[in-house]
Structures are given as structure tokens and as C-alpha cells.
């Protein structure tokens, strides 16, 4: 019997994969894993299988836990002279202009498959192979390129997609970007995913797939090796808890940056009384992100820095804190009251397709915003920083929520605003997701402006507070793509998707 569930995912291929997992006897976790695996196929450039993820699970009658499958610094057993090698500079207009580094030297140890395997063993019920099959089917039969993926590929055709022959052959047309709706099929990737389904997640760390990754990295000069893959382990952490109105929220804990920042935002916003004005929310977001930029992103010990942020918040109470790139998300809540929020990232993509597998590797070592101490500066085995903040929650009356979003440093501010509209202002889930958003942005001269979507009330509030602002068009992709699933106390399931990015919802 199919378990009822509400699902929010990047596209209909992903929601149908979740349905397949549920039809196979699966739980919310199974549905989320199947949906994300299919998204790694059908949203090329946006997310890929050899990335990192966080899986937030709140089972009925238990405490929320987060499975940390984030990427790690590789390089075990490597000599110091290989550091800084294998990197290709890639500049594009993405996000208003960015520079990242791709190539073999940009590839961190991937953790997503390990985390998915652990979560499935602990919380799943469907056969693992059934979670991989929809992704394999999509790769073999092909799919039309989505607007979200195509808009990114346009920006990186001459950089990230240009240097690797296999990647270039699959994701370009006559040397240029493919159009929206372009049919993409990859039978080599399909074979790999079916092999992964038959052998289990461990094959990517200690089996055939791991050896293929190692061989290609040795040939092309990457830091990642079989020693790094064999040493990788997902870490299960207790979720950070916060109250916002009648909601008890479980967020991603340190060493993630996203979870502590979101928790700080929610605690400060939750300490105010009455309806929260846009300028008030903007100032809270600015203060929290200031301390994040000044003290957390450059810290040697991210776990200690995240704890310091929360301790600082505890000490100053509600008076305010002192001034000091590509993801995908799936939310599922099932009829048994299990919530699963899964956010995954492969950075901007390394452009490197592992030979003979169809698997595209991440470029997390080349993301400047995640490596503020310097590229290749960390010790092997160190988890990288992350903005990802998948969140689960339970309301005092028994309602259950799963929520998250892609969007780099806009992840935390987008979630804080949606949760505030829902938990503090009493809006329904879809209305809260649709509300215009803001984000504080530090400029090169050290000043801060508030970026916001076009809205008269937000503009008036920010102007009255004397805040510098920059107006974006309505429903701008810059402000994320929140996906949420909700089960009401009487068992009614609903899901909400964000029209800022192509997305899909499904209630089974």
C-alpha cells in the first residue's frame, strides 16, 4: 500500500520518482532520496550526484536529526606540491558576476551518496534499487532541459562546460548552449545509476565507482583519491532547536553555516512582538549576516564558530547582534508524520565527467565563498562550509513541516522570511512562499544594501528606515526557490512550490 505524502521538488520527474519510492513501500526519506537522485539527472549544472547534502529527518515520536553528507577536503597521502594544481578559472555573469574555479583540482570528496545510504538504512523501507531506478530511467530515456538548468548552462557554456569533452558533448549544441526543452539522454550515466542501485551506496566509496573516480583523478591531476573516498563517513548530528510562535523547529547544526545563521535569524525575529515590519526584518538579517561574514566564514573551526554565534545571540538576547552558488532541495512529509528535508549542492559544477560513468563531479574546492581561508588550504578530511539549511518543524497542535531552498547565502534569509510569514503572521504555506523577499548584500566598499523584490510596502518601510535598497523584478530567481510540505493535525497533506524557479509539487 502506498504511503500518503506531500512532496515539493525541483521538477515533475523528481516528484514522480518520489511517488515511485512510495509505491514501493517507501517512507518520506525514501521519497526524498529518490526525488533528489532524479533531480541530479534532470537538472544538469544545477546539481549532480557527486556533491554534498544534508538530510534533516524528524520522525514521529523522535527528536530531529541531521545527516551531514557535506563534501570534505581531499588529499590524504598527497604531497604538498599538488595543492593549487588542477584548477581552471571560470568567470561568468551568474548572480551578477562571479569567479569560481573548476577542473580536477576543484573536486571535493563527495558525501551525498553516503548520507543517502545511511538515511535509507535508518529510516527507509523501500528497496534501495527502487530509489535509484527512476533516475536511471530518466537518464536512459532522456528528458527536456528545464528553464532553470538552461538558464545556468547559458552562463557557463564557454567556461565550466568547455574543457571536458564528455561534458561538452552532452550539454552543448554546436558549441553553444542548448535551448529550453532540448532532449538530453545519457545511457552511460543510466548504467552507472543502475549499478549503484544494485551494489548500494558503498560502491561509490569502496567499489567499482570509487575506483573509476580514483583512476580519472590520477590521470587528470585531482586531489581526490580512493583513500579519501574510503575514509568518508556521514555524520549524524542533533538538530538545532528553535521556537517561532507555536512552531518547534529543527535546523542544520554546526559546522554548517546555514543552520546556525537561520537559527539566529529565527530566534531574533521570534523575540519581537507583533507583526514584523520589512525594515525590522531587514536589519535583523543584516546584523546576523554581518557577524557571519566577519567571524564565521574565516574561522579555522566552523563548529566552534557556529556555537559562538549562538552563544553571542544568547548573551545579547533580542537587542541585536553586533555589526561586525547552486543547490537543489526536496521536502517530503508522509502520512505517518515523518518529515524529511534534503538539500544538496555540487557547487557550480567542476565540468569534469568521470570517465566511463557519466557522473559529473562537484567544484566545492573552487568556490571562493566556501574557501575563504584559501583554495586547498584545509587539512584533508575537513568538512567544508555550507549555506544549506534543510529544516523540519512541528507545531504545538501536531502539524508537521518540511522546508528548504536553494540559493547560496540567500537560503537562510528566504527561509526566515517564509517561516516568519507562516508562523508569526498566520499565513498559509503557499501565501508565505509567494510573499516578496529581501536580502542584505554587502558591497565591495563595505556598505550594505537591501536587495528586494518589487513591492510598495517593502520599499516604503526600507526608505522610512533610511536603508539603501536595490529593487529586483517580482519573483526573481536570485531569492531562492523554497519548497515545503505540510501535514495538518487532522492528517491533510499539502505542498507548496516557489515560482522563482521551476518546481513541482505532488500529494499522493
DRENMITOR-681262 format. One record per residue (C-alpha): x, y, z; residue in three letters. Coordinates in steps of 0.2 Angstrom, whole numbers, padded with zeros to 4 digits, always signed. Layout:
! DRENMITOR-681262
XYZALA;...
END
This chain:
! DRENMITOR-681262
+0000+0000+0000UNK;+0007+0017-0005UNK;+0010+0028+0010UNK;+0002+0046+0008UNK;+0014+0060+0007UNK;+0016+0078+0001UNK;+0031+0082-0010UNK;+0040+0098-0016UNK;+0054+0095-0028UNK;+0063+0103-0042UNK;+0053+0096-0056UNK;+0039+0083-0060UNK;+0052+0070-0064UNK;+0058+0071-0046UNK;+0040+0071-0039UNK;+0036+0056-0049UNK;+0052+0047-0043UNK;+0046+0051-0025UNK;+0029+0043-0030UNK;+0038+0028-0036UNK;+0048+0026-0020UNK;+0031+0027-0010UNK;+0023+0015-0022UNK;+0037+0003-0017UNK;+0033+0004+0001UNK;+0044+0019+0005UNK;+0044+0032+0018UNK;+0047+0051+0017UNK;+0065+0048+0017UNK;+0064+0036+0003UNK;+0054+0048-0007UNK;+0066+0062-0004UNK;+0081+0052-0009UNK;+0073+0046-0025UNK;+0067+0063-0029UNK;+0085+0071-0027UNK;+0093+0057-0036UNK;+0082+0060-0051UNK;+0085+0079-0049UNK;+0104+0076-0051UNK;+0100+0069-0068UNK;+0086+0081-0074UNK;+0094+0097-0068UNK;+0111+0096-0075UNK;+0123+0110-0070UNK;+0112+0114-0055UNK;+0115+0098-0045UNK;+0125+0082-0048UNK;+0126+0065-0039UNK;+0145+0068-0034UNK;+0140+0083-0022UNK;+0136+0085-0004UNK;+0120+0086+0005UNK;+0111+0087+0022UNK;+0096+0077+0026UNK;+0085+0083+0041UNK;+0073+0069+0047UNK;+0060+0072+0061UNK;+0051+0055+0063UNK;+0035+0055+0074UNK;+0039+0052+0092UNK;+0058+0056+0090UNK;+0069+0070+0090UNK;+0075+0078+0074UNK;+0092+0073+0067UNK;+0103+0079+0053UNK;+0113+0068+0042UNK;+0129+0078+0037UNK;+0134+0072+0020UNK;+0143+0088+0015UNK;+0159+0087+0005UNK;+0176+0086+0013UNK;+0194+0092+0009UNK;+0203+0078+0000UNK;+0222+0075-0002UNK;+0226+0061+0010UNK;+0243+0055+0007UNK;+0246+0068-0006UNK;+0262+0079-0006UNK;+0261+0097-0003UNK;+0266+0102-0021UNK;+0249+0096-0028UNK;+0240+0109-0019UNK;+0234+0123-0030UNK;+0235+0112-0045UNK;+0222+0106-0057UNK;+0211+0122-0056UNK;+0204+0131-0070UNK;+0197+0149-0068UNK;+0179+0152-0074UNK;+0171+0169-0074UNK;+0153+0171-0078UNK;+0138+0183-0076UNK;+0129+0171-0064UNK;+0122+0180-0049UNK;+0128+0197-0056UNK;+0145+0191-0059UNK;+0156+0178-0051UNK;+0173+0169-0052UNK;+0175+0151-0047UNK;+0187+0138-0051UNK;+0184+0121-0059UNK;+0194+0107-0066UNK;+0200+0091-0057UNK;+0208+0101-0043UNK;+0191+0109-0038UNK;+0183+0092-0034UNK;+0180+0089-0015UNK;+0176+0072-0008UNK;+0158+0069-0011UNK;+0146+0064+0003UNK;+0129+0064-0004UNK;+0128+0046-0008UNK;+0135+0041+0009UNK;+0122+0051+0018UNK;+0108+0045+0007UNK;+0113+0027+0011UNK;+0114+0030+0029UNK;+0097+0038+0030UNK;+0089+0025+0019UNK;+0096+0011+0031UNK;+0090+0020+0047UNK;+0073+0027+0041UNK;+0069+0019+0024UNK;+0058+0005+0019UNK;+0058+0003+0000UNK;+0072-0007-0008UNK;+0087+0004-0012UNK;+0087-0001-0030UNK;+0070+0006-0032UNK;+0076+0023-0026UNK;+0089+0024-0040UNK;+0079+0017-0054UNK;+0069+0032-0058UNK;+0085+0042-0060UNK;+0092+0029-0071UNK;+0076+0028-0082UNK;+0077+0047-0084UNK;+0095+0046-0090UNK;+0091+0032-0102UNK;+0075+0039-0110UNK;+0080+0057-0109UNK;+0071+0072-0103UNK;+0068+0090-0109UNK;+0080+0103-0102UNK;+0072+0114-0089UNK;+0071+0133-0089UNK;+0081+0133-0073UNK;+0095+0122-0079UNK;+0096+0130-0096UNK;+0097+0147-0089UNK;+0113+0142-0079UNK;+0120+0132-0094UNK;+0119+0148-0105UNK;+0131+0157-0092UNK;+0144+0143-0091UNK;+0145+0136-0109UNK;+0162+0144-0113UNK;+0169+0140-0096UNK;+0163+0126-0085UNK;+0156+0116-0099UNK;+0170+0119-0112UNK;+0186+0110-0105UNK;+0179+0092-0103UNK;+0175+0083-0120UNK;+0161+0072-0112UNK;+0153+0086-0103UNK;+0154+0097-0118UNK;+0146+0084-0129UNK;+0131+0081-0118UNK;+0127+0099-0113UNK;+0131+0110-0128UNK;+0124+0110-0145UNK;+0136+0115-0159UNK;+0147+0123-0146UNK;+0133+0134-0139UNK;+0120+0132-0125UNK;+0106+0121-0128UNK;+0088+0128-0129UNK;+0075+0125-0116UNK;+0067+0109-0120UNK;+0082+0101-0128UNK;+0082+0082-0126UNK;+0096+0076-0115UNK;+0099+0057-0113UNK;+0114+0049-0106UNK;+0114+0030-0107UNK;+0132+0029-0098UNK;+0125+0038-0083UNK;+0110+0026-0083UNK;+0121+0011-0082UNK;+0131+0019-0068UNK;+0115+0023-0058UNK;+0108+0005-0061UNK;+0125-0002-0055UNK;+0123+0010-0039UNK;+0106+0003-0036UNK;+0112-0015-0037UNK;+0128-0013-0027UNK;+0122+0000-0014UNK;+0129+0017-0010UNK;+0146+0009-0004UNK;+0151+0006-0022UNK;+0154+0025-0024UNK;+0167+0024-0009UNK;+0174+0007-0009UNK;+0169-0002-0025UNK;+0169+0000-0044UNK;+0163+0018-0045UNK;+0176+0023-0032UNK;+0190+0015-0042UNK;+0184+0024-0058UNK;+0184+0041-0049UNK;+0201+0037-0042UNK;+0208+0032-0059UNK;+0202+0048-0068UNK;+0208+0059-0054UNK;+0225+0051-0055UNK;+0225+0053-0074UNK;+0220+0071-0074UNK;+0228+0078-0058UNK;+0214+0080-0045UNK;+0217+0079-0026UNK;+0203+0067-0023UNK;+0209+0049-0021UNK;+0202+0032-0016UNK;+0210+0035+0001UNK;+0198+0050+0003UNK;+0183+0040-0003UNK;+0186+0025+0008UNK;+0188+0037+0024UNK;+0172+0046+0021UNK;+0158+0044+0034UNK;+0142+0053+0035UNK;+0140+0061+0052UNK;+0123+0061+0062UNK;+0120+0077+0072UNK;+0107+0083+0084UNK;+0096+0096+0075UNK;+0097+0114+0082UNK;+0080+0118+0090UNK;+0071+0135+0090UNK;+0054+0141+0094UNK;+0045+0153+0082UNK;+0027+0156+0088UNK;+0018+0139+0090UNK;+0032+0130+0080UNK;+0046+0120+0086UNK;+0060+0120+0073UNK;+0074+0108+0069UNK;+0088+0116+0059UNK;+0105+0111+0052UNK;+0118+0112+0066UNK;+0137+0117+0066UNK;+0149+0115+0057UNK;+0136+0120+0044UNK;+0135+0139+0042UNK;+0117+0139+0036UNK;+0109+0131+0051UNK;+0116+0142+0065UNK;+0113+0158+0054UNK;+0095+0153+0051UNK;+0093+0148+0070UNK;+0100+0166+0074UNK;+0088+0174+0062UNK;+0073+0164+0069UNK;+0077+0167+0087UNK;+0079+0186+0085UNK;+0063+0188+0074UNK;+0054+0177+0087UNK;+0059+0188+0101UNK;+0050+0203+0094UNK;+0031+0206+0097UNK;+0018+0210+0085UNK;+0019+0209+0066UNK;+0037+0211+0059UNK;+0039+0226+0048UNK;+0051+0224+0032UNK;+0064+0236+0039UNK;+0064+0227+0056UNK;+0067+0210+0047UNK;+0080+0218+0035UNK;+0090+0225+0050UNK;+0090+0208+0059UNK;+0096+0199+0043UNK;+0109+0212+0041UNK;+0116+0211+0058UNK;+0116+0192+0058UNK;+0125+0191+0041UNK;+0137+0204+0046UNK;+0144+0193+0060UNK;+0143+0178+0049UNK;+0154+0187+0036UNK;+0166+0194+0048UNK;+0168+0180+0061UNK;+0162+0163+0055UNK;+0167+0162+0036UNK;+0185+0165+0040UNK;+0186+0154+0056UNK;+0198+0139+0057UNK;+0185+0129+0067UNK;+0167+0131+0059UNK;+0159+0120+0073UNK;+0166+0132+0086UNK;+0162+0147+0076UNK;+0144+0142+0074UNK;+0142+0138+0093UNK;+0150+0156+0096UNK;+0137+0164+0085UNK;+0123+0155+0095UNK;+0131+0159+0112UNK;+0133+0178+0107UNK;+0115+0178+0102UNK;+0110+0170+0119UNK;+0120+0184+0128UNK;+0113+0199+0119UNK;+0095+0192+0119UNK;+0084+0202+0107UNK;+0094+0218+0107UNK;+0103+0213+0090UNK;+0119+0206+0085UNK;+0135+0217+0085UNK;+0140+0224+0067UNK;+0155+0216+0064UNK;+0131+0146-0028UNK;+0120+0131-0035UNK;+0109+0120-0024UNK;+0093+0109-0025UNK;+0080+0105-0012UNK;+0067+0092-0009UNK;+0054+0092+0005UNK;+0043+0077+0010UNK;+0030+0074+0024UNK;+0022+0057+0024UNK;+0005+0052+0031UNK;+0014+0044+0047UNK;+0021+0061+0052UNK;+0039+0059+0046UNK;+0046+0075+0039UNK;+0062+0074+0028UNK;+0071+0090+0021UNK;+0085+0086+0009UNK;+0096+0100+0002UNK;+0111+0096-0009UNK;+0124+0105-0018UNK;+0138+0102-0031UNK;+0144+0120-0031UNK;+0144+0127-0048UNK;+0150+0110-0055UNK;+0168+0106-0060UNK;+0164+0102-0078UNK;+0173+0085-0075UNK;+0163+0070-0081UNK;+0171+0055-0073UNK;+0177+0044-0087UNK;+0166+0029-0091UNK;+0152+0034-0078UNK;+0143+0049-0084UNK;+0145+0056-0066UNK;+0149+0075-0065UNK;+0160+0080-0051UNK;+0157+0095-0039UNK;+0169+0110-0039UNK;+0167+0114-0020UNK;+0186+0116-0018UNK;+0185+0130-0031UNK;+0171+0140-0023UNK;+0178+0156-0016UNK;+0164+0159-0004UNK;+0166+0142+0004UNK;+0185+0143+0005UNK;+0188+0160+0012UNK;+0205+0154+0020UNK;+0211+0150+0003UNK;+0208+0136-0010UNK;+0216+0120-0005UNK;+0220+0127+0012UNK;+0211+0115+0023UNK;+0218+0099+0030UNK;+0212+0083+0022UNK;+0196+0076+0030UNK;+0189+0094+0035UNK;+0171+0097+0031UNK;+0169+0112+0020UNK;+0157+0127+0025UNK;+0139+0126+0019UNK;+0124+0138+0017UNK;+0112+0123+0016UNK;+0099+0124+0029UNK;+0085+0110+0027UNK;+0073+0112+0041UNK;+0059+0102+0049UNK;+0046+0108+0061UNK;+0032+0103+0072UNK;+0018+0114+0078UNK;+0010+0113+0096UNK;-0006+0106+0088UNK;+0003+0092+0079UNK;+0006+0099+0062UNK;+0022+0094+0053UNK;+0033+0104+0041UNK;+0047+0101+0030UNK;+0055+0116+0021UNK;+0071+0121+0012UNK;+0078+0131-0003UNK;+0092+0133-0014UNK;+0100+0150-0016UNK;+0118+0151-0008UNK;+0118+0164+0005UNK;+0100+0169+0001UNK;+0095+0152+0008UNK;+0094+0157+0026UNK;+0085+0174+0023UNK;+0072+0166+0011UNK;+0068+0153+0024UNK;+0067+0165+0039UNK;+0055+0176+0029UNK;+0044+0162+0024UNK;+0044+0154+0041UNK;+0040+0171+0049UNK;+0025+0174+0037UNK;+0018+0157+0041UNK;+0022+0155+0060UNK;+0021+0173+0066UNK;+0009+0181+0054UNK;-0003+0166+0052UNK;-0002+0165+0033UNK;-0005+0149+0024UNK;+0010+0140+0017UNK;+0009+0145-0001UNK;+0005+0163+0003UNK;+0020+0163+0014UNK;+0031+0156+0000UNK;+0024+0169-0013UNK;+0027+0184-0002UNK;+0041+0196-0009UNK;+0058+0194-0002UNK;+0073+0204+0004UNK;+0091+0200+0007UNK;+0105+0211+0014UNK;+0120+0212+0002UNK;+0137+0218+0007UNK;+0145+0228-0006UNK;+0164+0230-0011UNK;+0166+0246-0002UNK;+0160+0238+0015UNK;+0142+0246+0014UNK;+0126+0236+0014UNK;+0111+0237+0003UNK;+0095+0228+0005UNK;+0091+0219-0011UNK;+0072+0216-0013UNK;+0059+0211-0025UNK;+0047+0225-0031UNK;+0034+0228-0018UNK;+0027+0245-0012UNK;+0026+0241+0006UNK;+0044+0234+0007UNK;+0051+0249-0002UNK;+0041+0262+0009UNK;+0047+0253+0025UNK;+0066+0252+0020UNK;+0065+0271+0014UNK;+0057+0276+0031UNK;+0072+0267+0040UNK;+0085+0276+0029UNK;+0091+0259+0022UNK;+0100+0259+0005UNK;+0090+0247-0006UNK;+0090+0239-0024UNK;+0074+0233-0032UNK;+0073+0217-0042UNK;+0059+0211-0053UNK;+0045+0201-0044UNK;+0048+0183-0042UNK;+0067+0184-0045UNK;+0077+0168-0045UNK;+0090+0177-0035UNK;+0080+0175-0020UNK;+0079+0156-0020UNK;+0066+0143-0023UNK;+0058+0137-0007UNK;+0049+0120-0007UNK;+0039+0115+0008UNK;+0027+0100+0013UNK;+0015+0101+0027UNK;+0004+0088+0036UNK;-0010+0096+0046UNK;-0016+0090+0064UNK;-0030+0081+0055UNK;-0019+0072+0043UNK;-0022+0083+0027UNK;-0006+0084+0016UNK;-0001+0100+0006UNK;+0014+0105-0003UNK;+0020+0122-0009UNK;+0032+0127-0023UNK;+0041+0143-0027UNK;+0038+0151-0045UNK;+0055+0159-0043UNK;+0062+0143-0050UNK;+0055+0128-0060UNK;+0047+0117-0047UNK;+0034+0104-0044UNK;+0023+0098-0030UNK;+0013+0081-0028UNK;+0001+0074-0015UNK;-0001+0055-0016UNK;
END
